[in-house]
Amino acid sequence: MKNNNLRVRKVKVQVKDKIISYDEYYLVDEFGEEIFNREIEIENDNRLYNTYKKQKNLLTSTEIKEIRKKYGLTQKEYAFIIGVGEITIHRFEKGAIQTEAVDSIMRLSNNPNNMYFLLLKNKNNITDSLYKSTLNKVQELMTLKRHELIDINAFDKKLLSFKEENAIDVAENIIKIYNEKVDKLVKEYNIVPEYITNLKLQKLLYYVQAISLQVFEKLAFKEKIMAWSYGPVVNEVYQKYKENHSNEIKIDGKVKKISSGLEKVINEVIDSYGSMEANKLIDFTHEEEPWKNTEINKEIKTDIIKEYFNKVYEV
């Protein structure tokens, strides 16, 4: 049938305890008489039930499918792992309406930490090979979730400008902002944390680059990030401050004014990653794919950094 044979009308249908208003599609023949089309009827049902699910704050069919596919599972495998009936997930993805109890379990499974416990609880329902492969995937996603420290919603890109700088200027801004935050803690709370060191500076530079790529899809600086044994390092910055060894770095005088977006990234990185000790930051970067998958003393490519942190913030 041609597109001009397709019609739409606003209808109201009772689904369980609610009256749902939605757009129903239908076909007519060349005389304008309505004719039955199975595919359109199935699509109408799917939209009707998904509208109901949204109004009842239940997962839609698409959302259920996305959760399942995140773990690389078939409908049957996912059902066994979360402890529901064998064909239940198939029915829900086809549009059937789940109970609130089952919806809660599926929502829980969206978080890899919860999925880990569901997997342990229902281990006897699945084969050893499925258990091991799913456990590997869950642990991978748990690592990604644990590295999701930045509040991406804190960035209003409409109000923030972003401009690439050289690594030394970015580093000096990190040092200045970091040490100002330390000064504030000393003054207001009599807490005396360490001022920034070269080792911590290198890790914060790496995360500033990563978050800039993730949020603004732009480089914070053009200099290469290298995979050294202690994690990612920008050599130009390391050389500038290497005489400090493990001692604190201070900045005397003014630093270059940077764009509001880059300054926001630096603040968010310091507030999240900056609270960790330098050795913990080394361990953190060693867990992440960009460093793990790069040969020592070779460049960590920016596209690899961007790809990895896109995964981190999609979890």
URBELWO-V653394 format. One record per run of one state. SS is the DSSP state (H for helix, E for strand, C for the rest). FROM is the first residue (numbers start at 1). LEN is the number of residues. If there is no record, write none. Layout:
BEGIN
ss = {SS	SS}
from = {FROM	FROM}
len = {LEN	LEN}
END
This chain:
BEGIN
ss = {C	H	E	C	E	C	E	C	H	C	H	C	H	C	H	C	H	C	H	C	H	C	H	C	H	C	E	C	H	C	E	H	C	E	C	E	C	E	C	H	C	E	C	H	C	H	C	H	C	E	C	H	C}
from = {1	3	6	16	18	29	34	36	38	56	61	71	75	83	88	94	100	110	112	122	123	126	128	147	152	155	165	166	167	190	197	198	216	221	222	226	229	231	234	235	245	248	249	260	276	278	288	289	293	299	300	302	313}
len = {2	3	10	2	11	5	2	2	18	5	10	4	8	5	6	6	10	2	10	1	3	2	19	5	3	10	1	1	23	7	1	18	5	1	4	3	2	3	1	10	3	1	11	16	2	10	1	4	6	1	2	11	3}
END
